[in-house]
Amino acid sequence: MVTELDFLNMEQLGINGGAPIRTSPFPAWPEFDDTERQLVLEVLDSRQWWATQGTKVKEFERQWGDFHGTGPAIAVTNGSHTLELALLALDVGADDEVIVPNWTFVATAAAVLMVNAVPVLVDVEFGTGCIDPAAVEAAITPRTRAVIAVHIAGHPADMDALSTICKKHGLALIEDCAHAHGSSWNNQPVGTLGDAGSYSFQSSKLMTGGEGGAVVAKDPNIAAKVRSFSDCGRRPGEWFYSHYALGGNYRMTEWQGAILLAQLSRFGVQQTIRASNANLLNEELALIPGVHPQSRDPRCTSQGNYCYVVRIDENEFGASREAVRKALLAEGISLTMAYPTINTLDLFTDPDGFLPRVKSRKGMQDFANLSLPVSQKLADETLWFTTSVLMGSSDDTRDVISAVQKVQRLAHTLDSGL
């Protein structure tokens, strides 16, 4: 029986001393079981811990390629390196311009600098947070060589429009799929819609080896270049000490390959759970004043949902995004931070931020004074719910809905900062 005291306590926010909606954690991430343990022990016992001599990385590359309908993927050290390797394989280098969205993880733009090219930051679409095709076309110059499309929170960028623009201007198109394992656009897997697809397997990603990355490419010539650049410039079948390109050692270890084989084996089931919970959140959170879930384009035929993103309209909601974030954390809801915009990072605003790799910023944008209002608004107003929130039961998901409803209902009790 709920007493009057219980009711009053429930009608106080957790951050103000009330009872939180959840006292138990969401499912732990990453998930693992004896499959990972057995495969890692197989690597240990084999003494072949190096992918060059082992079998696990090769098998993962084959399976990840099959998952995308391409030849074998190229598995490497991390997602940042996948972007660098894709740029190198597409002949992007010194003084070339590469158009990237202003709302993404720093690696998307940093990879461009790492190959001695010039990042050109453009704005994103308000609904999805993905790169704005109109902004891309407006930014093209004679020096433009490539575009990197980031599939934010697993929602694909507008690949129809971007593909048309890139073909029209003769530009390479790279997909940053770090958030988008299992996403598709018009029933075609992301990563296969452009010239190369880049994946990350860092610890928070939908499949993880702790670290790791992979590149997929439909064109075997591009794939061969990625593989050579990732393996000290070697070519398959040639003498081990023959080096044909200025590559580096970006090889994945057998330990990561083993873990990722196990992760891939359960990915389909996890994807179904995440999609069901995300659909429930889309339906219910949109009914709460001031809460706007990430838009879903009908051409997005599946969404990987690395995280679940909503925008808080502070005036409608009655509290600032930051106040809402803190209140939801106090209700037991797992949240991570939204990306800041690239042009506001110290790396880009400090005149010495690119040293010693980049000696001069001549010809670059004035990053600190760029006006890219949509990306800034999304950086300031979005909440990102973690993967673990989407991995529970429908009852767990309803706790998220109840917590957001409670915070909105009692927003007037928050020190909102408005």
C-alpha positions as CSV (number, residue, x, y, z in Angstrom):
1,M,0.0,0.0,0.0
2,V,1.4,3.4,-1.0
3,T,1.2,5.8,1.9
4,E,0.8,9.6,1.6
5,L,4.5,9.9,2.5
6,D,5.5,7.5,-0.2
7,F,3.4,9.5,-2.7
8,L,5.0,12.8,-1.7
9,N,8.4,11.2,-1.9
10,M,7.7,9.8,-5.4
11,E,6.5,13.3,-6.4
12,Q,9.9,14.7,-5.6
13,L,12.7,14.4,-8.1
14,G,15.6,12.2,-7.1
15,I,17.9,15.2,-7.4
16,N,15.8,17.0,-4.8
17,G,15.8,14.0,-2.3
18,G,12.8,12.0,-3.7
19,A,12.8,8.3,-4.6
20,P,14.4,7.7,-8.0
21,I,12.5,5.9,-10.8
22,R,15.3,3.3,-11.0
23,T,17.5,1.9,-8.2
24,S,18.9,-1.1,-10.3
25,P,21.3,-0.6,-13.2
26,F,20.5,-1.2,-16.8
27,P,22.2,-4.2,-18.4
28,A,26.0,-4.0,-18.2
29,W,27.9,-3.1,-21.4
30,P,29.7,-4.6,-23.1
31,E,28.0,-8.0,-23.0
32,F,30.0,-11.2,-23.1
33,D,29.8,-14.9,-22.2
34,D,31.8,-18.1,-22.5
35,T,32.0,-17.6,-26.3
36,E,34.5,-14.8,-25.9
37,R,36.3,-16.7,-23.1
38,Q,36.7,-19.8,-25.3
39,L,37.9,-18.0,-28.3
40,V,40.5,-16.0,-26.3
41,L,41.8,-19.2,-24.8
42,E,42.1,-20.7,-28.2
43,V,44.3,-17.7,-29.2
44,L,46.3,-18.1,-26.0
45,D,46.9,-21.8,-26.5
46,S,47.8,-21.4,-30.2
47,R,50.7,-19.0,-29.4
48,Q,49.7,-17.3,-32.7
49,W,48.8,-13.9,-31.1
50,W,49.7,-12.0,-34.3
51,A,47.1,-11.7,-37.0
52,T,49.7,-12.3,-39.7
53,Q,50.1,-15.9,-38.5
54,G,46.8,-16.4,-36.8
55,T,43.2,-17.3,-38.0
56,K,40.8,-15.2,-35.8
57,V,41.3,-11.8,-37.5
58,K,41.1,-13.4,-41.0
59,E,37.9,-15.1,-40.1
60,F,36.4,-11.9,-38.6
61,E,37.4,-10.0,-41.8
62,R,35.6,-12.6,-43.9
63,Q,32.5,-12.5,-41.8
64,W,32.3,-8.7,-41.5
65,G,32.7,-8.5,-45.2
66,D,30.0,-11.0,-45.8
67,F,27.7,-9.1,-43.4
68,H,28.1,-6.1,-45.8
69,G,28.1,-8.0,-49.0
70,T,31.7,-7.0,-49.9
71,G,35.0,-8.8,-50.0
72,P,36.8,-9.4,-46.7
73,A,37.0,-6.3,-44.5
74,I,40.4,-4.9,-43.4
75,A,40.6,-5.1,-39.6
76,V,42.9,-2.6,-37.9
77,T,43.9,-1.0,-34.7
78,N,41.0,1.5,-34.1
79,G,38.3,3.5,-35.8
80,S,40.4,6.6,-36.1
81,H,42.9,4.7,-38.2
82,T,40.2,3.4,-40.4
83,L,39.4,6.9,-41.5
84,E,43.1,7.7,-42.2
85,L,43.5,4.5,-44.2
86,A,40.4,5.2,-46.2
87,L,41.6,8.7,-47.1
88,L,45.0,7.4,-48.1
89,A,43.5,4.6,-50.2
90,L,41.4,7.2,-52.0
91,D,44.5,9.3,-52.8
92,V,43.7,12.1,-50.4
93,G,46.8,14.0,-49.2
94,A,48.7,17.2,-49.0
95,D,46.5,20.3,-49.4
96,D,43.4,18.5,-50.5
97,E,40.2,19.6,-48.9
98,V,37.9,17.2,-47.2
99,I,34.4,18.2,-46.2
100,V,33.3,16.9,-42.8
101,P,30.4,17.7,-40.4
102,N,30.9,20.1,-37.5
103,W,29.0,17.8,-35.1
104,T,31.0,14.6,-34.8
105,F,33.8,13.0,-32.7
106,V,37.1,14.8,-33.2
107,A,38.6,11.8,-35.0
108,T,36.6,12.5,-38.2
109,A,38.3,15.8,-38.7
110,A,41.6,14.8,-37.1
111,A,42.0,12.0,-39.6
112,V,42.0,14.6,-42.4
113,L,44.8,16.5,-40.7
114,M,46.7,13.3,-40.1
115,V,47.0,12.7,-43.9
116,N,48.1,16.3,-44.3
117,A,44.8,17.4,-45.9
118,V,42.5,20.3,-44.9
119,P,39.2,19.7,-43.1
120,V,36.4,21.9,-44.2
121,L,33.7,22.0,-41.5
122,V,30.0,22.3,-42.6
123,D,26.7,22.3,-40.8
124,V,24.3,19.4,-40.2
125,E,20.6,18.7,-40.7
126,F,18.5,19.7,-37.8
127,G,16.4,16.6,-37.6
128,T,19.0,13.9,-37.8
129,G,22.2,15.7,-36.9
130,C,23.9,14.3,-40.0
131,I,25.9,16.3,-42.5
132,D,23.7,18.7,-44.6
133,P,24.0,17.9,-48.4
134,A,23.2,21.5,-49.3
135,A,26.0,22.7,-47.0
136,V,28.4,20.2,-48.6
137,E,27.7,21.4,-52.2
138,A,28.1,25.0,-51.1
139,A,31.5,24.2,-49.6
140,I,33.0,22.6,-52.7
141,T,36.1,24.3,-54.2
142,P,38.6,23.2,-56.9
143,R,40.7,21.8,-54.0
144,T,37.9,19.5,-52.6
145,R,38.8,15.9,-52.9
146,A,36.4,14.0,-50.6
147,V,33.4,14.1,-48.2
148,I,33.1,12.2,-45.0
149,A,29.5,11.4,-44.0
150,V,29.0,10.6,-40.3
151,H,25.9,8.4,-39.4
152,I,25.1,10.0,-36.1
153,A,23.6,7.7,-33.5
154,G,23.3,5.1,-36.2
155,H,21.0,7.2,-38.5
156,P,22.5,7.3,-42.0
157,A,23.2,10.6,-43.6
158,D,21.3,11.4,-46.8
159,M,23.3,9.0,-48.9
160,D,21.1,9.6,-52.0
161,A,21.9,13.3,-52.1
162,L,25.5,12.9,-51.0
163,S,26.2,10.3,-53.7
164,T,24.7,12.5,-56.4
165,I,26.8,15.5,-55.3
166,C,30.0,13.5,-55.1
167,K,29.5,11.9,-58.5
168,K,28.7,15.3,-60.0
169,H,31.9,16.8,-58.7
170,G,34.2,13.8,-58.9
171,L,34.6,13.5,-55.1
172,A,35.4,10.4,-53.0
173,L,32.7,9.6,-50.4
174,I,33.7,8.0,-47.1
175,E,31.2,6.8,-44.6
176,D,32.0,7.1,-40.9
177,C,30.0,4.2,-39.5
178,A,31.4,4.3,-36.0
179,H,27.8,4.6,-34.6
180,A,26.1,2.6,-37.3
181,H,26.8,-1.1,-37.1
182,G,23.8,-2.8,-38.7
183,S,22.3,0.4,-40.1
184,S,20.9,0.5,-43.7
185,W,19.7,3.0,-46.2
186,N,17.1,1.8,-48.7
187,N,17.9,-1.7,-47.5
188,Q,21.6,-1.4,-48.3
189,P,24.1,-1.7,-45.5
190,V,25.9,1.6,-44.6
191,G,29.5,1.4,-45.4
192,T,28.8,0.1,-48.9
193,L,27.0,3.3,-50.2
194,G,30.2,5.3,-50.7
195,D,33.7,4.4,-51.7
196,A,34.7,3.1,-48.3
197,G,33.1,2.5,-44.9
198,S,34.9,3.0,-41.6
199,Y,33.9,1.1,-38.4
200,S,35.0,1.4,-34.8
201,F,35.0,-1.3,-32.2
202,Q,36.0,0.9,-29.2
203,S,34.5,-0.2,-25.9
204,S,31.3,1.8,-26.1
205,K,30.4,0.7,-29.6
206,L,27.7,-1.8,-30.6
207,M,30.4,-4.4,-31.3
208,T,33.6,-4.1,-29.3
209,G,37.0,-5.5,-28.9
210,G,38.0,-2.8,-26.4
211,E,39.6,-1.1,-29.4
212,G,39.7,-2.0,-33.1
213,G,38.3,-0.9,-36.4
214,A,37.6,-2.2,-39.9
215,V,37.2,-0.8,-43.4
216,V,34.8,-2.2,-45.9
217,A,34.9,-1.4,-49.6
218,K,33.1,-2.8,-52.6
219,D,35.9,-1.9,-55.0
220,P,38.7,-4.5,-54.5
221,N,41.3,-2.0,-55.6
222,I,40.4,0.3,-52.8
223,A,40.4,-2.6,-50.3
224,A,43.8,-3.7,-51.5
225,K,45.2,-0.2,-51.0
226,V,43.7,0.0,-47.5
227,R,45.3,-3.4,-46.7
228,S,48.7,-2.4,-48.0
229,F,48.7,0.9,-46.1
230,S,47.7,-0.9,-42.9
231,D,50.5,-3.5,-43.2
232,C,53.7,-1.5,-43.7
233,G,53.0,-1.1,-47.5
234,R,53.1,-4.9,-48.1
235,R,51.1,-6.8,-50.8
236,P,49.6,-10.2,-50.2
237,G,51.6,-13.0,-51.6
238,E,54.8,-11.0,-51.9
239,W,58.0,-11.4,-49.9
240,F,57.5,-10.3,-46.3
241,Y,60.2,-7.7,-46.6
242,S,59.0,-6.1,-49.8
243,H,57.3,-2.7,-49.1
244,Y,55.5,-1.0,-52.0
245,A,53.9,2.0,-50.3
246,L,54.5,4.3,-47.3
247,G,52.3,2.4,-44.9
248,G,52.3,1.8,-41.2
249,N,51.5,-1.0,-38.8
250,Y,47.8,-0.7,-38.2
251,R,47.2,-4.4,-37.8
252,M,44.6,-5.8,-35.4
253,T,45.7,-8.5,-32.9
254,E,44.3,-12.0,-32.7
255,W,42.9,-11.2,-29.2
256,Q,40.6,-8.5,-30.7
257,G,39.7,-10.7,-33.6
258,A,38.6,-13.5,-31.3
259,I,36.5,-11.1,-29.2
260,L,34.9,-9.6,-32.3
261,L,34.0,-13.0,-33.7
262,A,32.0,-13.7,-30.6
263,Q,30.5,-10.2,-30.6
264,L,29.3,-10.6,-34.2
265,S,27.7,-14.0,-33.4
266,R,25.1,-12.3,-31.1
267,F,24.8,-9.0,-32.9
268,G,21.5,-9.8,-34.7
269,V,19.7,-10.5,-31.5
270,Q,21.0,-7.4,-29.8
271,Q,20.1,-5.3,-32.8
272,T,16.5,-6.5,-32.6
273,I,16.3,-5.6,-28.9
274,R,17.7,-2.1,-29.5
275,A,15.4,-1.4,-32.4
276,S,12.3,-2.4,-30.4
277,N,13.2,-0.3,-27.4
278,A,14.2,2.7,-29.6
279,N,10.9,2.5,-31.4
280,L,9.0,2.5,-28.1
281,L,11.0,5.6,-27.0
282,N,10.3,7.3,-30.3
283,E,6.6,6.9,-29.8
284,E,6.3,7.8,-26.2
285,L,8.9,10.5,-25.7
286,A,7.6,12.5,-28.6
287,L,4.4,13.0,-26.6
288,I,6.2,14.8,-23.8
289,P,6.4,18.6,-24.1
290,G,9.8,19.8,-25.1
291,V,11.2,16.4,-26.0
292,H,12.1,15.8,-29.6
293,P,13.6,12.4,-30.6
294,Q,16.1,12.3,-33.5
295,S,14.2,12.3,-36.8
296,R,13.9,9.0,-38.7
297,D,14.0,9.3,-42.5
298,P,11.9,6.6,-44.2
299,R,14.9,5.6,-46.3
300,C,16.6,4.6,-43.0
301,T,15.5,0.9,-43.2
302,S,17.4,-0.1,-40.0
303,Q,19.2,2.0,-37.4
304,G,22.1,0.7,-35.3
305,N,21.3,3.0,-32.4
306,Y,24.8,3.4,-30.9
307,C,23.0,5.7,-28.5
308,Y,19.5,7.2,-28.3
309,V,19.3,11.0,-29.0
310,V,16.7,13.5,-28.1
311,R,16.7,17.3,-28.2
312,I,15.3,19.2,-25.3
313,D,13.5,22.4,-26.2
314,E,14.3,24.2,-23.0
315,N,11.4,26.7,-23.2
316,E,8.8,24.0,-23.9
317,F,10.3,21.6,-21.3
318,G,10.6,24.3,-18.7
319,A,14.3,23.6,-17.8
320,S,17.7,23.7,-19.4
321,R,19.2,20.7,-21.0
322,E,21.9,20.5,-18.4
323,A,19.3,20.6,-15.6
324,V,17.3,17.8,-17.3
325,R,20.5,15.7,-17.7
326,K,21.4,16.0,-14.1
327,A,17.8,15.2,-13.0
328,L,17.6,12.1,-15.2
329,L,21.0,10.8,-13.9
330,A,19.5,11.2,-10.3
331,E,16.5,9.1,-11.5
332,G,18.9,6.3,-12.4
333,I,18.9,6.8,-16.1
334,S,22.2,6.2,-17.9
335,L,23.3,9.2,-20.1
336,T,26.5,10.2,-21.9
337,M,27.5,13.6,-23.1
338,A,26.7,15.0,-26.6
339,Y,29.6,15.8,-28.8
340,P,30.8,19.4,-28.7
341,T,31.1,21.0,-32.1
342,I,34.5,20.5,-33.8
343,N,35.1,24.2,-34.4
344,T,35.0,25.0,-30.6
345,L,37.6,22.4,-29.6
346,D,40.8,23.7,-28.2
347,L,42.6,21.7,-30.9
348,F,41.0,23.8,-33.5
349,T,40.8,27.2,-31.8
350,D,44.4,27.3,-30.5
351,P,46.8,28.6,-33.2
352,D,49.3,26.0,-32.1
353,G,46.8,23.1,-31.8
354,F,47.9,21.3,-35.0
355,L,51.6,21.5,-34.2
356,P,53.9,19.7,-34.9
357,R,52.0,17.8,-37.6
358,V,50.6,20.9,-39.4
359,K,53.0,23.8,-39.6
360,S,50.6,26.4,-41.2
361,R,46.9,27.0,-41.2
362,K,47.1,29.0,-44.4
363,G,44.0,28.4,-46.5
364,M,42.0,26.9,-43.6
365,Q,38.8,28.2,-42.2
366,D,38.8,30.6,-39.2
367,F,37.5,27.7,-37.0
368,A,36.9,29.8,-33.9
369,N,34.7,32.3,-35.7
370,L,32.7,29.9,-37.9
371,S,28.9,30.3,-37.8
372,L,27.4,26.8,-38.0
373,P,24.3,27.3,-35.9
374,V,22.5,24.0,-36.4
375,S,25.4,21.9,-35.1
376,Q,25.9,24.3,-32.2
377,K,22.2,24.1,-31.3
378,L,22.3,20.3,-31.3
379,A,25.5,20.2,-29.2
380,D,23.8,22.5,-26.7
381,E,20.4,20.9,-26.6
382,T,20.6,17.1,-27.1
383,L,20.7,14.3,-24.5
384,W,22.4,11.0,-25.4
385,F,21.1,7.9,-23.7
386,T,23.7,5.1,-23.6
387,T,23.6,1.8,-25.3
388,S,22.8,0.0,-22.1
389,V,19.5,1.8,-21.9
390,L,18.5,0.2,-25.1
391,M,19.6,-3.3,-24.1
392,G,17.0,-4.0,-21.4
393,S,13.4,-5.2,-21.4
394,S,10.4,-3.1,-22.5
395,D,9.8,-2.5,-18.7
396,D,13.3,-1.0,-18.5
397,T,12.5,1.2,-21.4
398,R,9.3,2.3,-19.8
399,D,11.3,3.4,-16.8
400,V,13.2,5.8,-19.1
401,I,9.8,7.2,-20.3
402,S,8.5,7.5,-16.7
403,A,11.7,9.3,-15.7
404,V,11.5,11.8,-18.5
405,Q,7.8,12.4,-17.8
406,K,8.5,12.9,-14.1
407,V,11.3,15.4,-14.7
408,Q,9.1,17.3,-17.2
409,R,6.2,17.3,-14.8
410,L,8.4,18.7,-12.0
411,A,10.7,20.8,-14.1
412,H,9.5,23.9,-12.2
413,T,11.3,22.5,-9.1
414,L,14.7,22.5,-10.8
415,D,17.3,25.2,-10.7
416,S,16.9,25.3,-14.5
417,G,19.4,28.1,-15.4
418,L,16.8,29.5,-17.8
